[in-house]
C-alpha cells in the first residue's frame, strides 16, 4: 500500500498525461475528490507536496505560550476563550485545556 504522499505524486504524474480523473481514481485507489483536489492544486501551480511547517508543533506544551496565555488572562479576567483562540491562532479546545489543566479551576 502506498503512502499518502506517494499516491499524490502518482496522481499528479498520471494527470500530466491527461487521463480521465475517474480512471486515475480507480487505478490508484483514491477517491475522485482527491484526484480533483490534486488537479486543482496543479492548475494553481501550488504543487502537491505539503508546505513546510504544516502539521504544526505542540504549542500548548511550550512554556512561552502558557506564559502568554496567563498574562493575557490576568490583563482581562472576563476574556472569552474564543477571543483567546483567535488571538493566539490556536483551537478553542487547546486554549480551554491550557487554562483548566495548567492554571487550575
Secondary structure, DSSP 8 states (H G I E B T S, - for coil): ---HHHHHHHHHHHHHTT--HHHHHHHHT--HHHHHHHHHHHHTT--SS--TTTT---STT-HHHHHHHHHHHHH-TT--HHHHHHHHTS-HHHHHHIIIIIS--
